[in-house]
Amino acid sequence: MTADDAHRDDLPGQAHGCIADADHDREVPEIDLLSPLAIRGVTLRNRIVMSPMCQYSAEDGLANDWHLVHLGSRAAGGTALIIVEATAVTPEGRISPADMGLWGEQHVEPLARIARFVRSQGAVAGIQLAHAGRKASCEPPWLGGASITSAEAGGWEVVGPSPIPFRDGDPVPVPLDEPGIEAVIDAFEAACRRALEAGFQVVELHAAHGYLLHEFLSPLSNQRTDRYGGSLDNRMRLVLRVAERLRGVMPPELPLFVRISATDWVEGGWDIEQSVVLARHLKGLGVDLIDVSSGALVPKATIPVSRGYQVPFARRIRDGAGIMTGAVGMITEPGHANEVITAGDADLAFIGRELLREPYWAIRAQHELDGEPSWPIPYGYAVKRRAR
């Protein structure tokens, strides 16, 4: 995939190579994985982000000790931005009954506890707000992930843009009518307000992976004939309205991200060209960064998974829409993550499973790329003493 370099010089927060400073006759050092990044009024200590990863470990949507340790350990481990997993804006928006939630005031303080600890470790606390749409009401994956089809078993009715199930045998989603759509938008706004109350500094809107907002974007799942279906403008309408509402309630100094699936990997579905158009519109609404993933709208897509296979999408959106991007997917080694940043493919490297395997991955990156790992003080003293 070829990227157009026309917009590179206009992008915020990024420079590449050594550039002469006309005023001071000096060279500006190359931006790399360990360079800070300022987005609005928030500064990340490096370009490493913990991707939001569902833990399926909440009860009634409430964060608990597992989430504190899971997220807090990566903050202590040097990661710059810690994003809480997909957090449902309504009870019916959960993927499973064990999902995190932010539909009520009871959810604020347990999440605030996490945000406080993350910030105490020098990291930035972020949260992803989500609605699972037709992929809701399922068992946790380690129990098989099957749809829960009855209230007696703990399930609920699922909704979507059109009456098209995710896969054969799944419940047929109830199409959202206009009042239902307005209620979803209101729920996202209310959850955003609670996220800010809890102390989160970055909010990410989840419009990827086949969940509700992505379902409205893709013609494979959206066959409506009203103002939310058909044309690209209509299919983008819900995502844009939610993003606009969130930007309207967020302080101007705090960043707003949107995660998208850049392609469905299926002919006739959502694709990278539509993603570039969407990103341009989102930028115009005040969105600061596109977190670029792909797939998960349909169960049988053929996806060429390989090292950094989604990085070209981040580059294409970055160049084509003139907006900052995050790259995610099979980025496991510090050297590779560094290449993503220095090449101008993305502004942030989102690390997922590798941070599950190695909570202190960011410290390893510091060691490999800079030679000066910054350990938490209680660890650093012992580590350095042993080294002597």
VEXDREN-2710 file (C-alpha; in Angstrom, 1 decimal):
% VEXDREN-2710
k/r/px/py/pz
1/MET/0.0/0.0/0.0
2/THR/1.5/3.3/-1.1
3/ALA/1.1/6.4/1.1
4/ASP/1.1/10.0/-0.2
5/ASP/3.6/12.1/1.6
6/ALA/1.9/15.4/0.8
7/HIS/0.6/16.1/4.3
8/ARG/3.6/15.0/6.4
9/ASP/4.9/18.5/7.0
10/ASP/1.5/19.7/8.3
11/LEU/1.1/17.1/11.0
12/PRO/1.2/18.1/14.7
13/GLY/3.5/16.6/17.2
14/GLN/5.8/14.9/14.7
15/ALA/9.2/15.5/13.0
16/HIS/11.5/13.1/11.2
17/GLY/15.2/13.1/10.6
18/CYS/17.5/15.9/11.7
19/ILE/16.2/19.3/10.6
20/ALA/18.2/22.5/10.6
21/ASP/16.9/25.2/12.8
22/ALA/17.2/28.4/10.9
23/ASP/17.1/30.6/14.0
24/HIS/19.7/28.7/16.1
25/ASP/21.7/26.9/13.4
26/ARG/21.4/23.6/15.2
27/GLU/19.8/20.2/14.4
28/VAL/16.5/19.0/15.9
29/PRO/16.9/15.4/17.0
30/GLU/14.8/12.8/15.3
31/ILE/11.5/11.9/16.9
32/ASP/11.5/8.3/18.1
33/LEU/9.6/5.9/20.3
34/LEU/10.9/7.4/23.5
35/SER/10.2/11.0/22.5
36/PRO/7.5/12.8/24.5
37/LEU/4.3/13.8/22.6
38/ALA/2.1/16.7/23.5
39/ILE/-1.5/16.4/22.5
40/ARG/-3.5/19.5/23.5
41/GLY/-2.7/20.0/27.1
42/VAL/-1.6/16.5/27.8
43/THR/2.1/15.3/27.4
44/LEU/2.9/11.6/27.0
45/ARG/6.4/10.7/28.3
46/ASN/7.0/8.5/25.3
47/ARG/5.1/7.1/22.3
48/ILE/4.0/3.8/23.9
49/VAL/0.3/3.1/24.6
50/MET/-1.4/0.2/26.3
51/SER/-4.2/-0.8/24.0
52/PRO/-7.6/-1.3/25.6
53/MET/-8.0/-5.0/26.2
54/CYS/-11.2/-6.6/27.6
55/GLN/-10.6/-8.5/30.8
56/TYR/-14.2/-9.8/31.3
57/SER/-13.6/-9.6/35.0
58/ALA/-16.1/-6.9/36.2
59/GLU/-19.3/-7.5/38.2
60/ASP/-22.2/-5.2/37.3
61/GLY/-19.7/-3.2/35.3
62/LEU/-17.6/-2.3/38.3
63/ALA/-13.8/-2.0/38.2
64/ASN/-12.1/-4.0/40.9
65/ASP/-8.6/-5.0/42.3
66/TRP/-7.8/-7.0/39.1
67/HIS/-8.2/-4.0/37.0
68/LEU/-6.1/-1.8/39.3
69/VAL/-3.2/-4.2/39.3
70/HIS/-3.6/-5.1/35.5
71/LEU/-3.5/-1.4/34.5
72/GLY/-1.4/0.0/37.3
73/SER/1.5/-2.5/36.7
74/ARG/1.8/-1.2/33.1
75/ALA/1.8/2.4/34.3
76/ALA/4.6/1.5/36.7
77/GLY/6.3/-0.3/33.9
78/GLY/7.0/2.9/31.9
79/THR/4.1/2.9/29.4
80/ALA/3.0/6.5/28.6
81/LEU/-0.7/6.1/28.1
82/ILE/-2.9/3.4/29.8
83/ILE/-6.3/3.0/28.1
84/VAL/-9.0/1.2/30.1
85/GLU/-10.7/-1.6/28.2
86/ALA/-13.9/-1.1/26.2
87/THR/-16.3/0.3/28.8
88/ALA/-20.0/0.0/28.1
89/VAL/-22.1/3.1/28.0
90/THR/-25.3/1.1/28.8
91/PRO/-25.8/-2.3/30.4
92/GLU/-27.1/-3.6/27.0
93/GLY/-23.9/-2.3/25.4
94/ARG/-21.7/-4.8/27.1
95/ILE/-20.1/-7.6/25.1
96/SER/-20.5/-9.9/28.1
97/PRO/-22.1/-9.7/31.6
98/ALA/-18.5/-9.4/32.9
99/ASP/-17.6/-6.2/30.9
100/MET/-16.6/-2.9/32.4
101/GLY/-19.3/-0.2/32.5
102/LEU/-19.8/3.5/33.0
103/TRP/-23.6/3.8/32.8
104/GLY/-24.1/4.9/36.4
105/GLU/-22.5/7.0/39.2
106/GLN/-21.6/3.8/41.0
107/HIS/-18.9/3.1/38.4
108/VAL/-17.0/6.4/38.9
109/GLU/-15.1/5.9/42.1
110/PRO/-13.7/2.4/41.3
111/LEU/-12.4/3.8/38.0
112/ALA/-11.1/7.0/39.7
113/ARG/-9.0/4.8/41.9
114/ILE/-7.3/3.4/38.8
115/ALA/-6.9/6.8/37.2
116/ARG/-5.3/8.2/40.3
117/PHE/-2.8/5.3/40.5
118/VAL/-1.9/5.5/36.8
119/ARG/-1.2/9.2/37.1
120/SER/0.9/8.7/40.3
121/GLN/3.2/6.6/38.2
122/GLY/3.8/9.3/35.6
123/ALA/1.5/7.8/33.0
124/VAL/-1.6/9.3/31.5
125/ALA/-5.0/7.6/32.2
126/GLY/-7.3/7.0/29.3
127/ILE/-10.6/5.1/28.8
128/GLN/-12.4/3.7/25.8
129/LEU/-16.2/4.1/25.6
130/ALA/-18.1/1.5/23.7
131/HIS/-21.4/-0.1/22.8
132/ALA/-21.2/-3.7/21.5
133/GLY/-24.4/-3.5/19.3
134/ARG/-25.2/-6.9/17.7
135/LYS/-22.1/-8.5/19.3
136/ALA/-23.4/-8.0/22.8
137/SER/-24.8/-10.5/25.3
138/CYS/-22.1/-13.2/24.9
139/GLU/-20.2/-15.4/27.2
140/PRO/-16.6/-14.5/28.1
141/PRO/-14.3/-15.9/25.5
142/TRP/-12.8/-18.6/27.8
143/LEU/-16.3/-20.0/28.2
144/GLY/-16.7/-20.2/24.4
145/GLY/-18.0/-16.7/23.6
146/ALA/-21.4/-18.0/22.5
147/SER/-24.5/-15.7/22.5
148/ILE/-26.5/-15.7/25.6
149/THR/-30.0/-15.8/24.2
150/SER/-32.3/-15.7/27.3
151/ALA/-32.8/-13.4/30.2
152/GLU/-32.8/-16.4/32.5
153/ALA/-29.2/-17.2/31.5
154/GLY/-28.2/-13.5/32.0
155/GLY/-28.6/-12.3/28.5
156/TRP/-30.5/-9.4/26.9
157/GLU/-31.9/-8.2/23.6
158/VAL/-29.2/-6.9/21.1
159/VAL/-29.5/-3.9/18.8
160/GLY/-27.9/-2.8/15.6
161/PRO/-28.5/-0.7/12.5
162/SER/-30.2/-3.5/10.6
163/PRO/-31.7/-6.9/11.4
164/ILE/-28.5/-8.7/10.3
165/PRO/-26.9/-11.1/12.9
166/PHE/-23.1/-11.2/13.3
167/ARG/-23.1/-14.9/12.3
168/ASP/-25.6/-17.7/11.5
169/GLY/-27.5/-18.7/14.6
170/ASP/-26.8/-15.5/16.6
171/PRO/-29.8/-13.4/17.7
172/VAL/-31.1/-11.0/15.1
173/PRO/-30.5/-7.5/16.3
174/VAL/-33.4/-5.1/16.8
175/PRO/-32.8/-2.1/14.4
176/LEU/-32.5/1.1/16.4
177/ASP/-35.1/3.7/15.6
178/GLU/-34.5/7.4/15.9
179/PRO/-35.4/7.6/19.6
180/GLY/-33.1/4.6/20.2
181/ILE/-30.2/6.3/18.3
182/GLU/-30.7/9.5/20.3
183/ALA/-30.6/7.4/23.5
184/VAL/-27.3/5.9/22.5
185/ILE/-25.8/9.3/21.8
186/ASP/-27.0/10.5/25.1
187/ALA/-25.5/7.5/26.8
188/PHE/-22.1/8.1/25.3
189/GLU/-22.2/11.7/26.4
190/ALA/-23.2/10.7/30.0
191/ALA/-20.4/8.1/30.1
192/CYS/-17.9/10.7/28.9
193/ARG/-18.9/13.1/31.7
194/ARG/-18.4/10.3/34.2
195/ALA/-15.0/9.5/32.7
196/LEU/-14.0/13.1/33.2
197/GLU/-15.3/13.0/36.8
198/ALA/-13.2/10.0/37.4
199/GLY/-10.0/11.8/36.3
200/PHE/-9.3/10.4/32.9
201/GLN/-7.2/12.6/30.7
202/VAL/-7.9/10.9/27.3
203/VAL/-11.2/9.5/26.0
204/GLU/-11.3/7.1/23.1
205/LEU/-14.5/6.4/21.2
206/HIS/-14.7/2.8/20.1
207/ALA/-15.9/2.7/16.4
208/ALA/-14.1/-0.5/15.4
209/HIS/-14.1/-4.3/15.6
210/GLY/-17.7/-4.9/14.5
211/TYR/-19.4/-3.1/17.5
212/LEU/-22.3/-0.7/17.2
213/LEU/-20.6/2.4/15.7
214/HIS/-18.7/0.2/13.2
215/GLU/-21.9/-1.6/12.3
216/PHE/-23.4/1.7/11.3
217/LEU/-20.3/2.5/9.1
218/SER/-20.2/-0.7/7.1
219/PRO/-22.6/-1.4/4.3
220/LEU/-22.3/-5.1/5.2
221/SER/-24.1/-4.5/8.5
222/ASN/-26.0/-1.3/7.7
223/GLN/-28.8/-1.7/5.1
224/ARG/-31.0/1.2/6.4
225/THR/-32.9/3.5/4.0
226/ASP/-33.2/6.4/6.4
227/ARG/-30.7/9.2/7.1
228/TYR/-28.4/6.7/8.9
229/GLY/-28.0/4.3/6.0
230/GLY/-27.1/4.1/2.3
231/SER/-24.6/6.8/1.4
232/LEU/-21.2/7.2/3.1
233/ASP/-22.4/10.5/4.6
234/ASN/-25.4/8.8/6.1
235/ARG/-23.4/5.8/7.4
236/MET/-20.9/8.1/9.1
237/ARG/-23.6/10.2/10.7
238/LEU/-23.9/8.3/14.0
239/VAL/-20.1/8.2/14.6
240/LEU/-19.7/11.9/13.8
241/ARG/-22.6/12.9/16.0
242/VAL/-21.2/10.9/19.0
243/ALA/-17.7/12.3/18.4
244/GLU/-19.1/15.9/18.2
245/ARG/-21.1/15.4/21.4
246/LEU/-18.0/14.0/23.3
247/ARG/-15.8/16.9/22.0
248/GLY/-18.5/19.3/23.2
249/VAL/-18.3/18.1/26.8
250/MET/-14.6/17.6/27.1
251/PRO/-12.3/20.4/28.2
252/PRO/-10.3/21.9/25.4
253/GLU/-7.1/20.8/27.0
254/LEU/-8.0/17.0/26.9
255/PRO/-7.5/14.8/23.8
256/LEU/-10.2/12.8/22.1
257/PHE/-9.2/9.6/20.2
258/VAL/-11.4/7.4/17.9
259/ARG/-10.5/3.7/17.2
260/ILE/-11.7/2.5/13.8
261/SER/-11.3/-0.6/11.8
262/ALA/-9.7/0.7/8.6
263/THR/-11.1/-2.2/6.6
264/ASP/-13.5/-5.1/7.0
265/TRP/-11.2/-7.2/4.8
266/VAL/-14.3/-8.1/2.7
267/GLU/-15.2/-6.8/-0.8
268/GLY/-18.0/-4.4/-0.6
269/GLY/-17.5/-3.6/3.0
270/TRP/-15.9/-0.7/4.9
271/ASP/-12.4/0.1/3.5
272/ILE/-9.4/2.3/3.8
273/GLU/-10.6/5.0/1.4
274/GLN/-13.8/5.5/3.4
275/SER/-11.7/5.5/6.5
276/VAL/-9.6/8.4/5.2
277/VAL/-12.8/10.4/4.5
278/LEU/-14.1/9.6/8.0
279/ALA/-10.9/10.7/9.6
280/ARG/-11.0/14.0/7.8
281/HIS/-14.5/14.6/9.2
282/LEU/-13.4/13.6/12.7
283/LYS/-10.5/15.9/12.5
284/GLY/-12.8/18.7/11.6
285/LEU/-14.9/18.0/14.8
286/GLY/-11.8/18.2/17.0
287/VAL/-10.8/14.6/17.2
288/ASP/-7.0/14.5/17.9
289/LEU/-5.9/11.0/16.9
290/ILE/-7.2/7.9/15.0
291/ASP/-6.3/4.6/16.6
292/VAL/-6.1/2.4/13.5
293/SER/-7.1/-1.2/13.8
294/SER/-9.0/-3.4/11.3
295/GLY/-11.5/-6.2/10.9
296/ALA/-13.9/-8.1/13.2
297/LEU/-17.2/-7.0/11.5
298/VAL/-17.8/-10.4/10.0
299/PRO/-16.6/-13.8/11.3
300/LYS/-15.1/-15.2/8.1
301/ALA/-12.9/-12.4/6.7
302/THR/-9.5/-13.4/5.3
303/ILE/-7.0/-11.3/7.2
304/PRO/-3.3/-11.4/6.2
305/VAL/-2.0/-11.3/9.8
306/SER/1.8/-10.7/9.9
307/ARG/4.3/-8.4/11.6
308/GLY/2.9/-4.8/11.5
309/TYR/0.2/-5.8/9.0
310/GLN/-2.0/-2.8/10.0
311/VAL/0.7/-0.2/10.1
312/PRO/0.2/0.9/6.4
313/PHE/-3.4/1.8/7.3
314/ALA/-2.2/4.1/10.0
315/ARG/0.2/5.7/7.5
316/ARG/-2.5/6.1/4.9
317/ILE/-4.9/7.8/7.3
318/ARG/-2.1/10.0/8.8
319/ASP/-1.1/11.2/5.3
320/GLY/-4.5/11.3/3.7
321/ALA/-6.4/13.1/6.5
322/GLY/-3.6/15.1/8.1
323/ILE/-4.4/13.7/11.6
324/MET/-2.2/12.0/14.1
325/THR/-2.6/8.2/14.2
326/GLY/-1.8/5.2/16.4
327/ALA/-0.5/1.9/14.9
328/VAL/-1.6/-1.4/16.4
329/GLY/-1.3/-5.1/15.6
330/MET/1.6/-7.5/15.8
331/ILE/4.0/-4.8/17.0
332/THR/6.0/-6.8/19.5
333/GLU/9.6/-5.6/19.5
334/PRO/10.9/-2.2/20.6
335/GLY/13.0/-1.9/17.5
336/HIS/10.0/-2.4/15.2
337/ALA/7.8/0.0/17.3
338/ASN/10.6/2.6/17.0
339/GLU/10.7/2.1/13.2
340/VAL/7.0/2.9/13.0
341/ILE/7.5/6.2/14.7
342/THR/10.8/7.3/13.0
343/ALA/9.4/6.4/9.6
344/GLY/6.4/8.6/10.1
345/ASP/3.9/5.7/9.8
346/ALA/2.2/6.7/13.1
347/ASP/2.6/9.0/16.1
348/LEU/1.9/6.4/18.7
349/ALA/2.6/2.6/19.0
350/PHE/-0.3/0.8/20.6
351/ILE/0.9/-2.4/22.3
352/GLY/-1.6/-5.1/23.2
353/ARG/-0.8/-8.7/23.8
354/GLU/2.9/-8.1/24.2
355/LEU/2.1/-5.9/27.3
356/LEU/0.1/-8.8/28.7
357/ARG/3.2/-11.0/28.3
358/GLU/5.6/-8.4/29.6
359/PRO/4.2/-5.6/31.8
360/TYR/7.6/-3.8/31.8
361/TRP/7.9/-3.8/28.0
362/ALA/8.4/0.0/27.9
363/ILE/11.3/-0.3/30.3
364/ARG/12.8/-3.0/28.0
365/ALA/12.3/-0.6/25.1
366/GLN/14.2/2.1/27.1
367/HIS/17.0/-0.3/27.7
368/GLU/17.3/-1.5/24.1
369/LEU/16.9/1.9/22.4
370/ASP/18.5/4.3/24.9
371/GLY/20.5/2.2/27.4
372/GLU/18.9/4.1/30.4
373/PRO/15.8/2.3/31.7
374/SER/13.8/4.3/34.1
375/TRP/12.6/1.8/36.8
376/PRO/10.0/2.7/39.5
377/ILE/12.0/4.0/42.5
378/PRO/11.4/1.0/44.7
379/TYR/12.6/-1.4/41.9
380/GLY/15.3/0.8/40.5
381/TYR/17.3/1.0/43.7
382/ALA/17.5/-2.8/44.0
383/VAL/18.1/-3.4/40.3
384/LYS/21.0/-0.9/40.1
385/ARG/22.5/-2.1/43.3
386/ARG/22.5/-5.7/42.0
387/ALA/24.1/-4.5/38.8
388/ARG/27.1/-3.1/40.8
END
